[in-house]
Amino acid sequence: MSETSGVRVIGGRTYDFSRRVVVMAIVNRTPDSFHDRGRTFALEKATEAVQAAADDGADWIDIGGVPFAPGPEVSAAEELERVLPVVEAARDRAVVSVDTFRPEVAREVIKEGAGVINDTSGLRDPAMADAVAGTDAQLVITHSLAAPRTLHPRPEYGDVTAEVAAFLRERVELALSRGVRPDQIIIDPGHDLNKNTLHSLAITRRLEEITSIGYPTLAALSNKDFIGETLGRPQHERLAGTLATVVFCILHGARIMRVHDVRAAVDAVRMTEAMLGWREPAYLRHNMD
């Protein structure tokens, strides 16, 4: 059995990725985040967002203190000050993920109950693997070319999907060599991270080349620019495009969907699971008498 279809215990909860899709909500304690533009930067707003995401059915909640996109330096101490109170607020409501590229931050949030470390730098610092090895936490390894917070104008690829897959295989081997277990690894092709719209569409179209690597695949595509540019929609009018992409990615093997609009995504995911025969209807009344 591959790691894609294996059963894992994550944050004290059991997931069978052969027939289960995780909805990962996004809560950013940043003033300059891609989508919410600081809406949940205040701690009170962030904790409210955690509760709302849990109420709307999120399985995991991904907490970020530093965006990937270019911006001012945020120290590790400040990042921890931002994320730790939210980890504490979320850990009894859902599996907690922390979006960080710093090993020292990963170590601290794992101690406080984070079940997932979401490293959008793709182990740019190999010490991140050391921080996760020997723990019960999962490690998301994401494809990106540039260091976080830096520009990478006009990225070029010969065959973007093949190059992303090769990168992920290489970084998985690095993680394994440093003691991370196979059942701790999740991969993410990194939609829009140092990629233009044509690159992200190509990765989505050929997603099975990523999922066939053999580890659960996370698709972080919610409201992203490749959806907006494809449809000609501004950022806050991309929900329909996001949901179409979510369903497409599930059908091509993705098992963790990172989203902003939790309730709509949960409905799309659960309906897809039911159509695939993985989930029973919530109730049966129509034409049952």
Backbone hydrogen bonds, N-H to C=O, Kabsch-Sander energy under -0.5 kcal/mol:
donor,donor_aa,acceptor,acceptor_aa,energy
3,E,214,G,-0.9
5,S,2,S,-0.5
6,G,2,S,-0.5
8,R,15,Y,-2.8
10,I,8,R,-0.6
10,I,13,R,-3.3
13,R,10,I,-1.8
15,Y,8,R,-3.1
17,F,6,G,-1.6
17,F,15,Y,-0.8
18,S,5,S,-0.5
19,R,16,D,-2.0
22,V,255,R,-3.0
24,M,22,V,-0.6
24,M,257,M,-3.1
25,A,23,V,-0.6
25,A,60,W,-3.0
26,I,259,V,-0.9
27,V,62,D,-2.8
29,R,27,V,-0.5
29,R,64,G,-3.1
30,T,28,N,-0.8
33,S,30,T,-0.5
37,R,33,S,-0.8
39,R,36,D,-1.4
41,F,38,G,-1.7
46,A,42,A,-2.5
47,T,43,L,-2.7
48,E,44,E,-2.0
49,A,45,K,-2.2
50,V,46,A,-2.0
51,Q,47,T,-2.1
52,A,48,E,-2.5
53,A,49,A,-2.6
54,A,50,V,-2.4
55,D,51,Q,-2.6
56,D,52,A,-1.9
57,G,54,A,-1.4
58,A,53,A,-2.5
59,D,23,V,-2.0
60,W,23,V,-2.0
61,I,95,V,-2.6
62,D,25,A,-3.6
63,I,61,I,-0.6
63,I,97,S,-3.1
64,G,27,V,-1.8
65,G,99,D,-0.7
71,G,149,R,-0.8
79,E,75,S,-2.5
80,L,76,A,-2.5
81,E,77,A,-2.1
82,R,78,E,-1.8
83,V,79,E,-2.4
84,L,80,L,-2.5
86,V,83,V,-0.6
87,V,83,V,-2.5
88,E,84,L,-2.3
89,A,85,P,-1.5
90,A,86,V,-1.9
91,R,87,V,-2.1
93,R,90,A,-2.1
94,A,90,A,-1.7
95,V,59,D,-2.1
97,S,61,I,-2.8
98,V,116,V,-2.1
99,D,63,I,-2.5
100,T,98,V,-1.0
100,T,118,N,-1.0
106,A,102,R,-2.3
107,R,103,P,-2.5
108,E,104,E,-1.4
109,V,105,V,-2.5
110,I,106,A,-2.3
111,K,107,R,-1.7
112,E,108,E,-1.2
113,G,110,I,-1.6
114,A,109,V,-2.7
115,G,96,V,-2.2
116,V,96,V,-1.6
117,I,138,Q,-2.6
118,N,98,V,-2.7
118,N,116,V,-0.5
119,D,117,I,-0.9
119,D,140,V,-1.7
120,T,118,N,-1.0
122,G,119,D,-1.6
128,M,125,D,-2.5
129,A,126,P,-1.3
130,D,126,P,-1.0
131,A,127,A,-1.9
132,V,128,M,-1.3
133,A,129,A,-2.6
134,G,179,G,-0.5
135,T,132,V,-1.9
138,Q,115,G,-2.7
139,L,184,Q,-3.4
140,V,117,I,-3.1
141,I,139,L,-0.6
141,I,186,I,-2.9
142,T,119,D,-1.4
142,T,140,V,-0.6
143,H,188,D,-2.1
149,R,68,F,-3.5
150,T,147,A,-1.3
163,E,159,D,-2.5
164,V,160,V,-2.5
165,A,161,T,-2.5
166,A,162,A,-2.2
167,F,163,E,-2.3
168,L,164,V,-2.5
169,R,165,A,-2.3
170,E,166,A,-2.3
171,R,167,F,-2.5
172,V,168,L,-2.4
173,E,169,R,-2.1
174,L,170,E,-1.8
175,A,171,R,-2.4
176,L,172,V,-2.7
177,S,173,E,-2.3
178,R,174,L,-0.9
178,R,175,A,-0.8
179,G,176,L,-1.6
180,V,175,A,-2.2
184,Q,181,R,-2.0
185,I,182,P,-1.4
186,I,139,L,-2.4
187,I,216,P,-2.4
188,D,141,I,-2.1
193,L,190,G,-1.8
194,N,192,D,-1.0
195,K,192,D,-0.9
200,S,196,N,-2.4
201,L,197,T,-2.5
202,A,198,L,-2.1
203,I,199,H,-2.4
204,T,200,S,-2.1
205,R,201,L,-2.7
206,R,202,A,-2.0
207,L,204,T,-1.4
209,E,206,R,-2.0
210,I,207,L,-1.8
211,T,207,L,-2.5
212,S,208,E,-1.9
213,I,210,I,-1.7
214,G,211,T,-1.5
218,L,187,I,-3.1
219,A,256,I,-3.0
220,A,218,L,-0.6
221,L,219,A,-1.0
221,L,258,R,-0.6
222,S,258,R,-1.0
224,K,221,L,-1.7
227,I,224,K,-1.0
228,G,224,K,-1.9
229,E,225,D,-3.4
230,T,226,F,-1.3
231,L,227,I,-2.2
232,G,228,G,-1.9
233,R,228,G,-1.8
237,E,234,P,-2.2
238,R,235,Q,-0.7
242,T,238,R,-2.5
243,L,239,L,-2.8
244,A,240,A,-2.2
245,T,241,G,-1.9
246,V,242,T,-2.5
247,V,243,L,-2.3
248,F,244,A,-2.2
249,C,245,T,-2.6
250,I,246,V,-2.2
251,L,247,V,-2.3
252,H,248,F,-1.0
253,G,250,I,-2.0
254,A,249,C,-2.8
255,R,217,T,-2.5
256,I,217,T,-1.6
257,M,22,V,-2.9
258,R,219,A,-2.0
258,R,256,I,-0.6
259,V,24,M,-3.0
259,V,257,M,-0.6
262,V,260,H,-1.4
265,A,261,D,-2.1
266,V,262,V,-3.2
267,D,263,R,-2.1
268,A,264,A,-2.2
269,V,265,A,-2.9
270,R,266,V,-3.0
271,M,267,D,-2.2
272,T,268,A,-1.9
273,E,269,V,-2.6
274,A,270,R,-2.1
275,M,271,M,-2.4
276,L,272,T,-1.7
277,G,274,A,-1.3
278,W,273,E,-2.9
279,R,273,E,-0.7
288,M,285,R,-2.0
